[in-house]
Structures are given as C-alpha cells and as structure tokens.
Amino acid sequence: MTTRATPPSDAPAAFVVVIPARQASSRLPGKMLADLAGKPMVLRVAEQALASNASRVVIATDHPTIAQAARSAGIETLLTRVDHPSGTDRLAEAAAQLGLPEATIVVNVQGDEPLIDPKLINRVAYRLAQEQDPLVVMATCATPLTEAANFFNPNVVKVVCNQQGRALYFSRAPIPWDREAFQTAEKTLQSGFPALHHIGLYAYRVAFLKRFPTLNVGVLERLEALEQLRALEHGFAISVLQIDAHPGAGVDTPEDLQRVRQFLSLRTSNSG
C-alpha cells in the first residue's frame, strides 16, 4: 500500500488577494496613502501581495483618491461603499463586483500591512484549501506570545485553539488564564505557555463571503470589536495556522509609521 505525501504548508493554492483600503482611520487618518520610501502604503502592501502566488490582486477602497493612486500604479482597483461595518463586508462586496465563483479562495490582506510576507499569504490560502470540513469557512494565523506586556495588552488579540488547530475563541483579554501562576502580583509568562498572538490575515471562500454580511452581529463581536467572532458565534469554524515568528506589526499609529519608514530606509541602504 502506498501513502500519499503530505504537501508542504506553502504548496500552491489558487487564490485571489483583496486588499481592503478604507480612507477613515481613528488613530492615523489617511494612512493608506502615507508615504513609505516614496510610495503610498497601500501600494507597498499590493507589491507584497503580488509577490505571492495569488492569481489576482485587487485593492477595494471607499475613496476615489486611493483608487486613483492604485490605478496609476497599474493595480486592479474597485470602489466600494463607504458604510461597510467591517473589512469582511467590504471583501464581500468586492467578490460580488468581481463575479468570483463561490469556490474561489479570497485572502484578505489588510491595507496597513506593508511588511506582510508573501509566503505567509500563500500558507494561509493553502491552509483553507486543504480543509475538507464544510464548517471550516475561514483560515487565519497566529504566533506564540512570549512577552507578558503583550499578553496583557488589550490591543494584542489572542486566540485559543482546539486540538485540531481550530479557533475556540479570539479575545483582547489575556487568554488562556494561568490560574496558578497568575495568583502572584508579578504576572510573567512561563516557558512553553500556550498563548497565541492572532495575526489579522484571513482566507475565505467566496460562498461564505457572500453569506457573512447576512449574519447578525452577535454580543461577543460587539463587546470585543472583533469581526471574526461573528463566524464562531454562528457555529462556523476557523482554521488557525501557527507560525514560529511574528511577521511584523502593521501600521496603526504615527509611531508604527515611523518604524516602518526606518525599516524600509535601512533595507534600501543595505541593498544599495
């Protein structure tokens, strides 16, 4: 009897990347067009996506200025509604405008992730492609949390998974809670503590993207302000790819923007 070899975790999977690029931002207004080494941030994100195995890369924006900048750079672009409550809702409209078949895998690459690894995009797409359970409608990724400051930071989203690598819950709270170790005033993470930092990179099938906007927003999504909880609250499953190292934080604040500018400047000088 022969056994079929298991494909590598970054094996090719047919998928489309959609980059939601919203103009409004509470902490960093206009960040999609913020200059990063001579290019708007959203174009830096598109370049990373184009370096993946995606068959198509599309920017979905609610603002004509962002659309003009993307089209001027030769990036396929869609104008979407302004009033979408979440990035997933914007993706659903984009998938409908593009007329994508229901079985198509769409990867949501956030427009404020200019350092996203193209190989990670491939791996998340493949993670969903290899799932056979129809209840698994999404795939995402996470990396181990080793610093207590991040674990207790509500801006760092945590995820806990079952033994099949599917999400049980996402939260801004410190989960799982180490009942014994955290009884002391000084809360530190023990070696091997199974805390996971969720990374906001998602893969979906178009069939679920179409359904997502019709699902009512549940209590947990409202409390946590985490749209992926909508899927869990309605009984769907999310497959979580665990990776060894964090791919680099996105841009949410002026400090983040400066950090990425310094990184790109250093990379340019080192390659020169």
Rosetta blueprint (number, residue, H / E / L):
1 M L
2 T L
3 T L
4 R L
5 A L
6 T L
7 P L
8 P L
9 S L
10 D L
11 A L
12 P L
13 A L
14 A L
15 F E
16 V E
17 V E
18 V E
19 I E
20 P E
21 A E
22 R L
23 Q L
24 A L
25 S L
26 S L
27 R L
28 L L
29 P L
30 G L
31 K H
32 M H
33 L H
34 A L
35 D E
36 L E
37 A L
38 G L
39 K E
40 P E
41 M H
42 V H
43 L H
44 R H
45 V H
46 A H
47 E H
48 Q H
49 A H
50 L H
51 A L
52 S L
53 N L
54 A L
55 S L
56 R E
57 V E
58 V E
59 I E
60 A E
61 T E
62 D L
63 H L
64 P H
65 T H
66 I H
67 A H
68 Q H
69 A H
70 A H
71 R H
72 S H
73 A L
74 G L
75 I L
76 E E
77 T E
78 L E
79 L E
80 T L
81 R L
82 V L
83 D L
84 H L
85 P L
86 S L
87 G H
88 T H
89 D H
90 R H
91 L H
92 A H
93 E H
94 A H
95 A H
96 A H
97 Q H
98 L H
99 G L
100 L L
101 P L
102 E L
103 A L
104 T L
105 I E
106 V E
107 V E
108 N E
109 V L
110 Q L
111 G L
112 D L
113 E L
114 P L
115 L L
116 I L
117 D L
118 P H
119 K H
120 L H
121 I H
122 N H
123 R H
124 V H
125 A H
126 Y H
127 R H
128 L H
129 A H
130 Q L
131 E L
132 Q L
133 D L
134 P L
135 L L
136 V E
137 V E
138 M E
139 A E
140 T E
141 C E
142 A E
143 T E
144 P E
145 L L
146 T L
147 E L
148 A H
149 A H
150 N H
151 F H
152 F L
153 N L
154 P L
155 N L
156 V L
157 V L
158 K E
159 V E
160 V E
161 C E
162 N L
163 Q L
164 Q L
165 G L
166 R E
167 A E
168 L E
169 Y E
170 F E
171 S E
172 R L
173 A L
174 P L
175 I L
176 P L
177 W L
178 D L
179 R L
180 E L
181 A H
182 F H
183 Q H
184 T L
185 A L
186 E L
187 K L
188 T L
189 L L
190 Q L
191 S L
192 G L
193 F L
194 P L
195 A L
196 L E
197 H E
198 H E
199 I E
200 G E
201 L E
202 Y E
203 A E
204 Y E
205 R E
206 V H
207 A H
208 F H
209 L H
210 K H
211 R H
212 F H
213 P H
214 T H
215 L L
216 N L
217 V L
218 G L
219 V H
220 L H
221 E H
222 R H
223 L H
224 E H
225 A L
226 L L
227 E L
228 Q L
229 L H
230 R H
231 A H
232 L H
233 E H
234 H L
235 G L
236 F L
237 A E
238 I E
239 S E
240 V E
241 L E
242 Q E
243 I L
244 D L
245 A L
246 H L
247 P L
248 G L
249 A L
250 G L
251 V L
252 D L
253 T L
254 P H
255 E H
256 D H
257 L H
258 Q H
259 R H
260 V H
261 R H
262 Q H
263 F H
264 L H
265 S H
266 L H
267 R H
268 T H
269 S H
270 N H
271 S H
272 G L
